[in-house]
Amino acid sequence: MSDSSVFSKGLAGIVADATSISQVQGEVGRLIYRGISIEELANQSTFEECSFFSLYGHLPSKSELNQFTLEMKTQRNLPKQALSIIENAPRTAHPMAILQAVVASLGFDEGCVNLKNEQGNIHKAIQLISKLATAVASISRERRGLALIAPRPDLSHAENFLYMMHGQIPSKEDSRMFDIALILHLDHDFNASTFSARVVASTEAKLSLSISAAIGALSGPLHGGANEKVLEMADSIGEPEKAEQWVRNALTSKTKVMGFGHRVYRTMDPRAKVLRGMLESIVEQKGHDKTYEILRIVHDTMIEELSKTSKDYIWPNVDFWSGAMYRLMKIDSIDFTPIFAVARVSGWCSHIIEMWRDNKIYRPAAQYVGPEDASYIPMEKRS
Ligand SMILES: CC(C)(COP(=O)(O)OP(=O)(O)OC[C@H]1O[C@@H](n2cnc3c(N)ncnc32)[C@H](O)[C@@H]1OP(=O)(O)O)[C@@H](O)C(=O)NCCC(=O)NCCS
């Protein structure tokens, strides 16, 4: 590390590159994709359209969107090697571990990277976006001991995913809510998994291998794995009456409450607001939902307690409400983080393609804190 180097643990506050794909405005709780607010896109767009927008940089014309959607539909089937990994993985393996292996296997027949062939790279990205959804649904069904369901080319990305998960065409309401959840999770500037994808792709590694690395990063409980942990927390609390005390105990014992906190947001995550609204509309129709009730109390108690401390910048993030909504769609909590990947893969690919236009390998400096001048000690002289 030279004298002019900046040291920042976890790279906090370090600007590593420029991007025009998305921006997290942490102080005001705003998220934009190429300038458009996430709320506007959630209201008016679809996952397919947002993926096009993210990859190409402009909103598609009708014919561009039709062609893009058609290409996504024709790329849904998995190759034999991917199916074989899914069928042979132990049932006890976490789906993110299987997904990482499946996506890496898509690199078996992927050619070398040609940075100049942007259109070819976008086609590879579309294949990955399409196939990843099939992989996630297939991994889930295999774990549940159910026959895999082939994708249907007449359904949208969201509808087809839910169809492959459950074997039934979902209701219009469920597919729209799921579509919105995919839009909300599509991108989030330089989060840990996107940064991982960029680091690996900056070596000019294949797209599928870079995405496989991002899946590894997303699997951790401090990142995408938090949505699964939120429901584990709700289940372990058990009853709404116990939630308030549980939060107070967690804060006293410095246990992190999953689904709260963010490196960049210093107020409510805008995605959490949209998700909560959708969740509440399902709960209203249903009348009551125990998981929602527990989370609502955890949420309110956290905000009340934190507002009395210097940690009043800790607010719920995207993972706090998403799991409860997926549970109402009869999705197992172990599948929540893979579903995050179904959406985020569009962002990962967009970042790689953007970065490859002016690529430079990532290679930060380290602050060496070890000894400067040590000598080798022969084995017999070591104490
Ligand atoms: C997201 C996260 C990793 C951000 O990390 P960060 O910016 O490095 O913040 P830190 O972990 O350094 O937290 C700063 C302080 O707030 C506390 N804190 C942060 N998140 C907290 C949470 N969810 N519950 C309780 N306390 C929390 C930390 O314990 C720390 O306290 P200390 O200074 O007394 O040690 C962190 O908030 C977290 O682990 N959240 C839970 C997991 C989660 O929901 N992840 C999904 C993110 S989208």
The ligand as an SDF file (V2000), in Angstrom:
LIG
                    3D

 48 50  0  0  0  0  0  0  0  0999 V2000
  -26.5470   -5.2080    5.9060 C   0  0  0  0  0  0  0  0  0  0  0  0
  -25.4030   -5.1310    6.8960 C   0  0  0  0  0  0  0  0  0  0  0  0
  -24.3960   -6.2460    6.5840 C   0  0  0  0  0  0  0  0  0  0  0  0
  -24.7200   -3.7590    6.7650 C   0  0  0  0  0  0  0  0  0  0  0  0
  -23.5050   -3.8560    7.3870 O   0  0  0  0  0  0  0  0  0  0  0  0
  -22.5840   -2.6170    7.7560 P   0  0  0  0  0  0  0  0  0  0  0  0
  -22.8910   -1.4220    6.9470 O   0  0  0  0  0  0  0  0  0  0  0  0
  -21.2050   -3.1350    7.6960 O   0  0  0  0  0  0  0  0  0  0  0  0
  -23.0340   -2.2960    9.2170 O   0  0  0  0  0  0  0  0  0  0  0  0
  -22.4510   -2.9810   10.5190 P   0  0  0  0  0  0  0  0  0  0  0  0
  -22.6440   -4.4390   10.4470 O   0  0  0  0  0  0  0  0  0  0  0  0
  -21.0540   -2.4790   10.7110 O   0  0  0  0  0  0  0  0  0  0  0  0
  -23.4040   -2.3750   11.6340 O   0  0  0  0  0  0  0  0  0  0  0  0
  -23.1820   -1.1470   12.3180 C   0  0  0  0  0  0  0  0  0  0  0  0
  -23.7670   -1.2960   13.7170 C   0  0  0  0  0  0  0  0  0  0  0  0
  -25.1830   -1.4850   13.6120 O   0  0  0  0  0  0  0  0  0  0  0  0
  -25.5600   -2.7570   14.1410 C   0  0  0  0  0  0  0  0  0  0  0  0
  -26.4960   -3.4040   13.2270 N   0  0  0  0  0  0  0  0  0  0  0  0
  -26.4050   -3.4380   11.8720 C   0  0  0  0  0  0  0  0  0  0  0  0
  -27.4070   -4.1570   11.3530 N   0  0  0  0  0  0  0  0  0  0  0  0
  -28.1570   -4.5650   12.4010 C   0  0  0  0  0  0  0  0  0  0  0  0
  -29.2970   -5.3610   12.4980 C   0  0  0  0  0  0  0  0  0  0  0  0
  -29.8730   -5.8740   11.4090 N   0  0  0  0  0  0  0  0  0  0  0  0
  -29.8060   -5.6190   13.7170 N   0  0  0  0  0  0  0  0  0  0  0  0
  -29.2160   -5.1230   14.8290 C   0  0  0  0  0  0  0  0  0  0  0  0
  -28.0930   -4.3460   14.8030 N   0  0  0  0  0  0  0  0  0  0  0  0
  -27.5810   -4.0900   13.5960 C   0  0  0  0  0  0  0  0  0  0  0  0
  -24.2770   -3.5800   14.1990 C   0  0  0  0  0  0  0  0  0  0  0  0
  -24.3290   -4.5870   15.1580 O   0  0  0  0  0  0  0  0  0  0  0  0
  -23.2390   -2.5020   14.4740 C   0  0  0  0  0  0  0  0  0  0  0  0
  -23.2840   -2.2350   15.8410 O   0  0  0  0  0  0  0  0  0  0  0  0
  -21.9290   -1.9100   16.6870 P   0  0  0  0  0  0  0  0  0  0  0  0
  -21.3820   -0.6710   16.0500 O   0  0  0  0  0  0  0  0  0  0  0  0
  -22.4200   -1.7160   18.0920 O   0  0  0  0  0  0  0  0  0  0  0  0
  -21.0230   -3.0850   16.5160 O   0  0  0  0  0  0  0  0  0  0  0  0
  -25.9030   -5.2870    8.3430 C   0  0  0  0  0  0  0  0  0  0  0  0
  -26.8210   -4.2500    8.6390 O   0  0  0  0  0  0  0  0  0  0  0  0
  -26.5490   -6.6370    8.5910 C   0  0  0  0  0  0  0  0  0  0  0  0
  -25.8270   -7.5950    8.8660 O   0  0  0  0  0  0  0  0  0  0  0  0
  -27.9080   -6.7350    8.5050 N   0  0  0  0  0  0  0  0  0  0  0  0
  -28.6170   -7.9770    8.7020 C   0  0  0  0  0  0  0  0  0  0  0  0
  -28.5290   -8.8340    7.4420 C   0  0  0  0  0  0  0  0  0  0  0  0
  -29.3680   -8.3050    6.3070 C   0  0  0  0  0  0  0  0  0  0  0  0
  -30.5360   -7.9980    6.4600 O   0  0  0  0  0  0  0  0  0  0  0  0
  -28.7520   -8.2640    5.1120 N   0  0  0  0  0  0  0  0  0  0  0  0
  -29.4360   -7.8600    3.9030 C   0  0  0  0  0  0  0  0  0  0  0  0
  -28.8840   -6.5840    3.3600 C   0  0  0  0  0  0  0  0  0  0  0  0
  -29.8350   -6.0300    1.9680 S   0  0  0  0  0  0  0  0  0  0  0  0
  1  2  1  0
  2  3  1  0
  2  4  1  0
  2 36  1  0
  4  5  1  0
  5  6  1  0
  6  7  2  0
  6  8  1  0
  6  9  1  0
  9 10  1  0
 10 11  2  0
 10 12  1  0
 10 13  1  0
 13 14  1  0
 14 15  1  0
 15 16  1  0
 15 30  1  0
 16 17  1  0
 17 18  1  0
 17 28  1  0
 18 19  1  0
 18 27  1  0
 19 20  2  0
 20 21  1  0
 21 22  1  0
 21 27  2  0
 22 23  1  0
 22 24  2  0
 24 25  1  0
 25 26  2  0
 26 27  1  0
 28 29  1  0
 28 30  1  0
 30 31  1  0
 31 32  1  0
 32 33  2  0
 32 34  1  0
 32 35  1  0
 36 37  1  0
 36 38  1  0
 38 39  2  0
 38 40  1  0
 40 41  1  0
 41 42  1  0
 42 43  1  0
 43 44  2  0
 43 45  1  0
 45 46  1  0
 46 47  1  0
 47 48  1  0
M  END
$$$$
